[in-house]
């Protein structure tokens, strides 16, 4: 489908989440490298679209951070918090906006689940879909929601991409003939910078991935710190701990973690006369993943990237 793209075509990317935005922005940049004169805009439905901003892709949707970070379906409390933070008003603004600007675009790329698919459909344009949030590995056979199936079977849905071949084969057996897997864009983003993490290859390195959404990521990190503390206390083995944190977790946040001392990119604590040290980084994710021996994870997209590199994972709720 993308081979048909010509100069001066306007393409709108619609996505709904941190991982979705990242995948979407990487696809957009790849398209621009193939045909520099195409015009690409972004319509992030959740969050601030930082991945698009990082790639200097213009955002045309109303944006606002919600307490749930887009995961309002996880529990009723998330939904209530989002409602009080203006979820309904934001959704109405987004629907009004998509109807106003749809005439400006020739083609739509929906990245995520049923929500960006629905937004793509209401534009009346032809669209491609990348089912980032879905994999047959979870269940063996994918059970797509009824509305998702309808939108994928629409004559205007020209192609469906999946993030793994197993899911593509599963959907093909279910009658979705337009399905393809050509790779997972977020794996292309894992290029180590060569940053010196000041870690020894002779001692096992455990990477802590607490997630990207605040305040949950900070709470997750404090739980992971307790795991480090317990591990050092119980084991005679030496360990190295390094956390890949988002930049929105500030030094002030780290200084306020109870029971730990923070200084110069390092948290420390004395436990039974043993010194527990956890390095923290917010700009060395690929380097951390490439060098670590084990991942302790409470994230989503980051864990998928670690799995893709073949790293052993301990994933906790």
Kinemage of the C-alpha trace (Angstrom):
@kinemage 1
@onewidth
@group {chain A} dominant
@subgroup {mainchain}
@vectorlist {calphas} color= white
{ca unk a 1} P 0.000 0.000 0.000
{ca unk a 2} L 2.726 2.501 0.985
{ca unk a 3} L 4.473 1.931 -2.353
{ca unk a 4} L 1.593 3.793 -4.002
{ca unk a 5} L 2.288 6.983 -2.053
{ca unk a 6} L 3.249 9.918 -4.247
{ca unk a 7} L 4.405 13.483 -3.683
{ca unk a 8} L 2.211 16.081 -1.979
{ca unk a 9} L -0.048 13.487 -0.366
{ca unk a 10} L -1.369 14.405 3.083
{ca unk a 11} L -1.383 11.511 5.559
{ca unk a 12} L -2.844 11.601 9.052
{ca unk a 13} L -1.548 9.216 11.727
{ca unk a 14} L -4.016 8.488 14.540
{ca unk a 15} L -2.828 6.709 17.687
{ca unk a 16} L -3.866 6.244 21.294
{ca unk a 17} L -1.058 5.643 23.759
{ca unk a 18} L 2.664 5.966 24.478
{ca unk a 19} L 3.707 2.796 22.623
{ca unk a 20} L 1.255 3.507 19.840
{ca unk a 21} L 2.630 7.038 19.379
{ca unk a 22} L 6.180 5.689 19.262
{ca unk a 23} L 5.340 3.073 16.622
{ca unk a 24} L 3.326 5.589 14.653
{ca unk a 25} L 6.061 8.234 14.649
{ca unk a 26} L 8.670 5.682 13.529
{ca unk a 27} L 6.471 4.580 10.621
{ca unk a 28} L 5.884 8.228 9.693
{ca unk a 29} L 9.609 9.007 9.667
{ca unk a 30} L 10.280 5.923 7.531
{ca unk a 31} L 7.662 7.100 5.029
{ca unk a 32} L 9.244 10.546 4.904
{ca unk a 33} L 12.604 8.942 4.128
{ca unk a 34} L 11.006 7.142 1.161
{ca unk a 35} L 9.153 10.202 -0.140
{ca unk a 36} L 10.279 13.468 1.542
{ca unk a 37} L 7.531 15.527 -0.114
{ca unk a 38} L 4.596 13.773 1.523
{ca unk a 39} L 2.929 15.731 4.313
{ca unk a 40} L 2.396 13.942 7.610
{ca unk a 41} L 0.398 15.081 10.632
{ca unk a 42} L -0.382 13.334 13.904
{ca unk a 43} L -3.599 12.919 15.865
{ca unk a 44} L -2.691 11.466 19.286
{ca unk a 45} L -5.852 10.649 21.210
{ca unk a 46} L -4.128 9.961 24.543
{ca unk a 47} L -1.437 12.075 26.204
{ca unk a 48} L 0.679 14.801 24.678
{ca unk a 49} L 2.123 12.967 21.668
{ca unk a 50} L 5.741 13.365 22.805
{ca unk a 51} L 7.029 10.797 20.297
{ca unk a 52} L 5.604 12.912 17.468
{ca unk a 53} L 7.068 16.096 18.906
{ca unk a 54} L 10.467 14.404 19.201
{ca unk a 55} L 10.332 13.628 15.474
{ca unk a 56} L 9.015 17.136 14.701
{ca unk a 57} L 5.740 15.801 13.322
{ca unk a 58} L 2.970 18.409 13.685
{ca unk a 59} L 0.095 17.518 16.003
{ca unk a 60} L -3.395 18.525 14.879
{ca unk a 61} L -5.530 17.085 17.695
{ca unk a 62} L -6.542 18.628 21.015
{ca unk a 63} L -4.216 17.103 23.624
{ca unk a 64} L -4.447 16.753 27.374
{ca unk a 65} L -2.907 14.353 29.875
{ca unk a 66} L -5.419 12.218 31.729
{ca unk a 67} L -4.762 10.569 35.130
{ca unk a 68} L -5.193 7.072 33.676
{ca unk a 69} L -2.723 7.685 30.843
{ca unk a 70} L -5.273 6.116 28.525
{ca unk a 71} L -5.796 2.988 30.635
{ca unk a 72} L -9.198 3.967 31.970
{ca unk a 73} L -10.538 0.449 31.359
{ca unk a 74} L -8.286 -1.050 34.057
{ca unk a 75} L -10.594 -0.022 36.883
{ca unk a 76} L -13.522 2.228 37.689
{ca unk a 77} L -11.295 4.616 39.670
{ca unk a 78} L -9.276 5.429 36.526
{ca unk a 79} L -12.489 6.159 34.646
{ca unk a 80} L -13.819 8.417 37.427
{ca unk a 81} L -10.517 10.337 37.603
{ca unk a 82} L -10.524 10.857 33.838
{ca unk a 83} L -14.139 12.009 33.846
{ca unk a 84} L -13.371 14.614 36.511
{ca unk a 85} L -10.333 15.731 34.497
{ca unk a 86} L -12.424 16.496 31.422
{ca unk a 87} L -12.418 13.229 29.464
{ca unk a 88} L -15.869 13.789 27.943
{ca unk a 89} L -15.048 17.335 26.893
{ca unk a 90} L -11.746 16.262 25.376
{ca unk a 91} L -13.370 13.413 23.444
{ca unk a 92} L -16.001 15.768 22.046
{ca unk a 93} L -13.270 18.226 21.000
{ca unk a 94} L -11.375 15.419 19.277
{ca unk a 95} L -14.460 14.249 17.355
{ca unk a 96} L -15.276 17.820 16.310
{ca unk a 97} L -11.656 18.379 15.244
{ca unk a 98} L -11.376 15.172 13.199
{ca unk a 99} L -14.539 16.132 11.309
{ca unk a 100} L -13.180 19.621 10.633
{ca unk a 101} L -9.807 18.536 9.322
{ca unk a 102} L -10.652 15.272 7.527
{ca unk a 103} L -10.996 17.053 4.182
{ca unk a 104} L -7.314 18.011 4.394
{ca unk a 105} L -6.068 14.413 4.203
{ca unk a 106} L -5.868 11.807 1.477
{ca unk a 107} L -5.092 8.815 3.652
{ca unk a 108} L -5.292 7.716 7.317
{ca unk a 109} L -3.063 5.378 9.315
{ca unk a 110} L -4.643 4.089 12.548
{ca unk a 111} L -2.190 2.742 15.134
{ca unk a 112} L -3.543 1.049 18.241
{ca unk a 113} L -6.900 -0.596 18.808
{ca unk a 114} L -10.560 0.096 18.116
{ca unk a 115} L -10.377 3.788 19.135
{ca unk a 116} L -8.025 5.080 16.400
{ca unk a 117} L -9.758 2.680 14.001
{ca unk a 118} L -13.079 4.363 14.762
{ca unk a 119} L -11.587 7.826 14.277
{ca unk a 120} L -10.090 6.682 10.953
{ca unk a 121} L -13.471 5.346 9.845
{ca unk a 122} L -15.388 8.535 10.581
{ca unk a 123} L -13.047 10.511 8.308
{ca unk a 124} L -14.570 8.706 5.334
{ca unk a 125} L -11.075 8.168 3.899
{ca unk a 126} L -9.243 4.973 3.035
{ca unk a 127} L -7.076 3.785 5.886
{ca unk a 128} L -4.426 1.332 7.031
{ca unk a 129} L -4.386 -0.175 10.509
{ca unk a 130} L -1.540 -1.320 12.724
{ca unk a 131} L -2.899 -3.454 15.586
{ca unk a 132} L -0.226 -2.576 18.129
{ca unk a 133} L -2.223 -3.460 21.243
{ca unk a 134} L -3.147 -6.952 20.060
{ca unk a 135} L -1.351 -10.275 19.714
{ca unk a 136} L -2.471 -13.882 19.362
{ca unk a 137} L 0.369 -14.872 21.700
{ca unk a 138} L -1.827 -13.765 24.595
{ca unk a 139} L -4.683 -16.176 23.942
{ca unk a 140} L -3.672 -18.541 21.152
{ca unk a 141} L -6.570 -17.362 19.040
{ca unk a 142} L -7.344 -13.672 18.862
{ca unk a 143} L -10.842 -12.642 19.939
{ca unk a 144} L -11.342 -9.228 18.430
{ca unk a 145} L -14.242 -7.067 19.640
{ca unk a 146} L -17.222 -6.987 17.266
{ca unk a 147} L -16.726 -3.309 16.377
{ca unk a 148} L -13.038 -3.872 15.634
{ca unk a 149} L -13.948 -6.694 13.242
{ca unk a 150} L -16.446 -4.467 11.433
{ca unk a 151} L -13.902 -1.673 11.014
{ca unk a 152} L -11.198 -4.060 9.800
{ca unk a 153} L -13.587 -5.634 7.261
{ca unk a 154} L -14.608 -2.231 5.884
{ca unk a 155} L -13.873 -1.774 2.192
{ca unk a 156} L -12.000 1.412 3.127
{ca unk a 157} L -9.563 -0.532 5.342
{ca unk a 158} L -6.921 -1.381 2.753
{ca unk a 159} L -4.378 -3.237 4.874
{ca unk a 160} L -3.952 -4.545 8.429
{ca unk a 161} L -0.508 -4.788 9.992
{ca unk a 162} L 0.303 -6.895 13.047
{ca unk a 163} L 3.390 -6.778 15.246
{ca unk a 164} L 4.158 -10.495 14.917
{ca unk a 165} L 3.722 -13.173 12.247
{ca unk a 166} L 1.819 -15.480 14.590
{ca unk a 167} L -0.992 -12.923 14.887
{ca unk a 168} L -1.001 -12.320 11.126
{ca unk a 169} L -1.396 -16.041 10.457
{ca unk a 170} L -4.152 -16.323 13.061
{ca unk a 171} L -6.145 -13.438 11.576
{ca unk a 172} L -5.679 -14.828 8.072
{ca unk a 173} L -7.248 -18.117 9.191
{ca unk a 174} L -10.140 -16.049 10.589
{ca unk a 175} L -10.780 -14.603 7.150
{ca unk a 176} L -8.890 -11.309 7.316
{ca unk a 177} L -7.141 -11.546 3.970
{ca unk a 178} L -5.552 -8.078 4.101
{ca unk a 179} L -3.279 -8.898 7.058
{ca unk a 180} L 0.515 -8.596 6.915
{ca unk a 181} L 3.426 -8.566 9.334
{ca unk a 182} L 6.485 -6.671 8.147
{ca unk a 183} L 8.152 -6.101 11.523
{ca unk a 184} L 7.726 -4.181 14.755
{ca unk a 185} L 8.886 -0.538 14.441
{ca unk a 186} L 9.795 -0.062 18.111
{ca unk a 187} L 12.609 -2.589 17.721
{ca unk a 188} L 14.240 -0.214 15.234
{ca unk a 189} L 14.437 2.410 17.978
{ca unk a 190} L 16.775 0.269 20.112
{ca unk a 191} L 20.114 1.564 18.900
{ca unk a 192} L 22.607 1.883 21.774
{ca unk a 193} L 24.393 5.225 21.908
{ca unk a 194} L 27.534 3.794 23.474
{ca unk a 195} L 26.958 5.721 26.686
{ca unk a 196} L 29.223 4.634 29.535
{ca unk a 197} L 26.844 3.369 32.227
{ca unk a 198} L 29.772 2.724 34.586
{ca unk a 199} L 28.747 -0.901 35.080
{ca unk a 200} L 30.955 -3.976 35.248
{ca unk a 201} L 30.355 -6.849 32.817
{ca unk a 202} L 31.667 -9.220 35.511
{ca unk a 203} L 28.664 -8.623 37.814
{ca unk a 204} L 25.039 -9.392 36.849
{ca unk a 205} L 23.111 -6.281 35.783
{ca unk a 206} L 19.396 -6.011 36.549
{ca unk a 207} L 17.455 -3.352 34.652
{ca unk a 208} L 14.416 -1.799 36.324
{ca unk a 209} L 11.634 -0.719 33.942
{ca unk a 210} L 8.832 0.863 36.006
{ca unk a 211} L 6.811 2.271 33.099
{ca unk a 212} L 6.192 5.706 31.654
{ca unk a 213} L 2.921 7.013 33.112
{ca unk a 214} L 2.936 9.139 36.243
{ca unk a 215} L 2.159 8.810 39.067
{ca unk a 216} L 2.062 5.042 38.508
{ca unk a 217} L 5.657 4.816 37.230
{ca unk a 218} L 7.036 6.405 40.391
{ca unk a 219} L 4.988 4.072 42.598
{ca unk a 220} L 6.190 1.112 40.538
{ca unk a 221} L 9.783 2.247 40.935
{ca unk a 222} L 9.525 2.382 44.728
{ca unk a 223} L 8.204 -1.196 44.684
{ca unk a 224} L 11.108 -2.275 42.503
{ca unk a 225} L 13.533 -0.634 44.914
{ca unk a 226} L 12.154 -2.834 47.670
{ca unk a 227} L 12.883 -5.877 45.471
{ca unk a 228} L 16.500 -4.727 45.080
{ca unk a 229} L 16.733 -4.247 48.825
{ca unk a 230} L 15.358 -7.725 49.529
{ca unk a 231} L 17.568 -9.391 46.927
{ca unk a 232} L 20.758 -7.871 48.346
{ca unk a 233} L 19.653 -8.774 51.863
{ca unk a 234} L 18.939 -12.446 51.020
{ca unk a 235} L 21.729 -13.193 48.557
{ca unk a 236} L 25.489 -13.479 48.876
{ca unk a 237} L 25.747 -12.653 45.158
{ca unk a 238} L 26.779 -9.165 44.081
{ca unk a 239} L 24.306 -7.327 41.867
{ca unk a 240} L 24.173 -4.144 39.819
{ca unk a 241} L 20.861 -2.308 39.482
{ca unk a 242} L 20.069 0.369 36.933
{ca unk a 243} L 16.688 1.984 36.308
{ca unk a 244} L 15.481 3.374 32.996
{ca unk a 245} L 13.208 6.228 34.065
{ca unk a 246} L 11.163 8.704 32.081
{ca unk a 247} L 12.314 12.305 32.257
{ca unk a 248} L 9.074 13.313 33.989
{ca unk a 249} L 10.391 11.617 37.151
{ca unk a 250} L 12.432 14.474 38.591
{ca unk a 251} L 15.417 14.565 40.917
{ca unk a 252} L 13.078 16.002 43.537
{ca unk a 253} L 10.865 12.905 43.190
{ca unk a 254} L 13.909 10.689 43.718
{ca unk a 255} L 15.065 12.653 46.757
{ca unk a 256} L 11.618 12.158 48.317
{ca unk a 257} L 11.665 8.337 48.112
{ca unk a 258} L 11.397 7.286 51.735
{ca unk a 259} L 14.366 5.427 53.222
{ca unk a 260} L 16.672 6.062 50.253
{ca unk a 261} L 19.356 8.679 49.671
{ca unk a 262} L 19.722 10.220 46.230
{ca unk a 263} L 22.776 11.933 44.824
{ca unk a 264} L 24.223 12.367 41.314
{ca unk a 265} L 22.109 9.799 39.495
{ca unk a 266} L 22.281 7.191 42.228
{ca unk a 267} L 19.968 5.938 44.977
{ca unk a 268} L 21.515 4.188 47.958
{ca unk a 269} L 20.456 2.497 51.165
{ca unk a 270} L 22.199 0.505 53.906
{ca unk a 271} L 20.501 -2.845 54.598
{ca unk a 272} L 22.037 -5.069 57.300
{ca unk a 273} L 25.427 -3.442 56.749
{ca unk a 274} L 25.143 -3.989 52.984
{ca unk a 275} L 25.094 -1.005 50.649
{ca unk a 276} L 22.293 -1.212 48.064
{ca unk a 277} L 22.994 1.036 45.071
{ca unk a 278} L 20.588 1.707 42.191
{ca unk a 279} L 21.744 3.848 39.294
{ca unk a 280} L 19.100 5.879 37.474
{ca unk a 281} L 19.103 7.053 33.857
{ca unk a 282} L 16.517 8.874 31.738
{ca unk a 283} L 18.311 8.945 28.396
{ca unk a 284} L 20.013 5.561 28.010
{ca unk a 285} L 17.178 3.089 27.539
{ca unk a 286} L 18.697 1.209 24.592
{ca unk a 287} L 22.106 1.043 26.280
{ca unk a 288} L 20.565 -0.326 29.477
{ca unk a 289} L 18.606 -2.995 27.634
{ca unk a 290} L 21.586 -4.074 25.546
{ca unk a 291} L 23.872 -4.438 28.569
{ca unk a 292} L 21.572 -5.930 31.203
{ca unk a 293} L 21.354 -9.614 32.114
{ca unk a 294} L 17.819 -9.504 33.502
{ca unk a 295} L 14.848 -7.144 33.383
{ca unk a 296} L 12.507 -6.445 36.281
{ca unk a 297} L 9.508 -4.891 34.582
{ca unk a 298} L 6.256 -3.127 35.369
{ca unk a 299} L 5.894 -1.567 31.919
{ca unk a 300} L 4.292 -2.413 28.595
{ca unk a 301} L 6.082 -1.323 25.423
{ca unk a 302} L 9.500 -1.368 27.126
{ca unk a 303} L 8.983 -4.994 28.143
{ca unk a 304} L 8.054 -5.937 24.581
{ca unk a 305} L 11.307 -4.352 23.429
{ca unk a 306} L 13.277 -6.296 26.049
{ca unk a 307} L 11.584 -9.538 24.952
{ca unk a 308} L 12.433 -8.698 21.354
{ca unk a 309} L 16.111 -8.516 22.352
{ca unk a 310} L 15.860 -11.935 23.999
{ca unk a 311} L 16.326 -10.660 27.551
{ca unk a 312} L 14.918 -12.717 30.441
{ca unk a 313} L 12.045 -10.829 32.070
{ca unk a 314} L 10.447 -10.843 35.481
{ca unk a 315} L 7.174 -9.010 34.946
{ca unk a 316} L 5.025 -8.027 37.941
{ca unk a 317} L 1.563 -6.435 38.046
